[in-house]
Amino acid sequence: MCGIVGYVGRKDAESVLTVGLQKLEYRGYDSAGIALLSSGEIEVRKKAGRIHDLINSLSSYPLPKAHIGIAHTRWATHGRVCDSNAHPHISQRGLFAVVHNGIIDNYSLLKERLQSEGYSFSSETDTEVIANLLEYHYLKEGNLLEAVLKAVKELDGSFALAILFKEDPNLIIGVRKDSPLVVGLGEGENILASDPVAVLPHTKKVVYLNDGEIVFVRKEGVEFYDFSGRRIEKEVKVLEYDEEDAEKGPYPHFMLKEIYEQPRVIRANLERYVRDRRPVMLRDLNLRKLLLNKNRILVVAAGTSFHAGIVGKYLLETYAHTPVEVEYSSEFSSRKLATDSRTLVIAISQSGETADTIDGLRYAKKHGLEVLAIVNRPESTIARESDYVIYTNAGIEVGVASTKAYVAQVLVLTLLALELGHVKGHIDDKELERLLDDMAGLPNQVEKVLALDSHIAHIAERIYKSTNVVFLGRGINYPTALEGALKLKEVSYIHAIGYAAGEMKHGPLALVDNKLPVVVINPRSSVYELTVSSTHEVVSRGGKVISVITEGDKRMAELSAFSIYVPSVPEPLTPIITIVPLQLLAYHSAVLRGVDPDKPRNLAKSVTVR
Ligand code: F6R
């Protein structure tokens, strides 16, 4: 949600910042802006629209040459999408320029106070308040660090800030509370950003800021402070990603690239978590002890990660015999918990920065519960604040719609359930080995599904003009129906709902007519026959069935207008295979409707607001 980037060094700041913005565009893309400090003046250009609109406007209204600046790509929270609400925001006397990711909860109170001190405002944003508050304190204190400390102490809410100060042409200030911020350490240059992807083109050496920390970034080096003004030392980390990980390569969209990366992601996780036909996650004795001591699991997650959590519920209950509840993280933190110390919370998140899930994790810890995180991004807030972490090793996911991260989450949950079940004695060696052998075949099976791409594109041509699509699944593929529907609606804007197939007859069947495409996910499984019956109920009311079924399944094919055959895999592994054609269906539907699937309207990746 909103991307911020700041640069100081020898290079042309405008080009570094525009490239940085493009890398961060997945975080928000309704407006963008740049502020440069040149010849003692702060110059700002900002514009509602995409980053390329800002770049185009720079040719008619160029910025001066500069080697220092800050920039922002916005996902609007306070204030409409318009040029004046775009960041950066400048303080009244022009001393400070600020870009901000987050929300200032008490901004109207602060604004009123500043207005009574003679400050006027030219935007509806909470961010302009920060710029003026900094100026107010600086003019009173005459000391920059003091002014920053005073200002941040007054701010309630979440904020990552990059600040440009007119009186120092070699300084960018970064501040972090509840929104991510990282500094990249280069040679004679340093770069501040919301996400390491914007740092990667320049350096792999980074320092992550924690909450309550400030950084003074200069060309020659960086200094860190806490919110009480004490100097602190920070550990330098080396990024494990390569620059190409954040590039589209030959693919027209990140979403397609990431769908095609899934075999590799599965292999990476199998290599990491399986040795000699045994899962090895619980070789960490502390994690093993933790899981063995718990008699109940609460999964907290949002969106796609929530759907992975439901798959995890089926698997953990089946193999580990541990009862599991799955909750939206946005609901979890606002209710009373009936838990005890034997309840484990599992927080699932691709980004590790989703504000609702961070709240859920903190709420759980406040209630004395231990938290295991299943997270894709190392060094993320969720990874750092949880008691234990299992990484999903999907690499950088840029497409707003999560694809490879979901498959990685499901795979990791499958391995965890199998290993826990084995350790607890509910699965014998033979069953474990058989399932692990089947898992080893998954990368090739997913490749076979990817080879159906043009067939799926052809099906998309038949549904992309629909106004509604229903997805039905049962048992372990009920969450596949939810996820398939989410993918389609978020990238193509076609209204889609996912339903438990057996629940259809309790109401939603009324929606069925001869215009309604109904996607039925029914690979061979213990609930196959029941789902065939649900399909009959749809077909006899004129519904057009698109089925995702096991190779060779003639019965379902006869009921279907279109069939997508997936390779035969054991039931617990089916969610990994069946979601892939639905990701492709969503992707092609979006492209046919002229929507950029990487940047669907109103959305942004990494939802860092509540
Ligand atoms: C949908 C999607 C979102 C995220 C959700 C949680 O395609 O990507 O629903 O799954 O915002 O994000 P993470 O997993 O980063 O916590």
Boltz pocket constraint, residues with backbone or C-beta under 6 A from the ligand:
constraints:
  - pocket:
      binder: B
      contacts: [[A, 302], [A, 303], [A, 304], [A, 305], [A, 306], [A, 348], [A, 349], [A, 350], [A, 351], [A, 352], [A, 353], [A, 354], [A, 357], [A, 399], [A, 400], [A, 401], [A, 402], [A, 403], [A, 486], [A, 487], [A, 490], [A, 604], [A, 606], [A, 607]]
      max_distance: 6.0
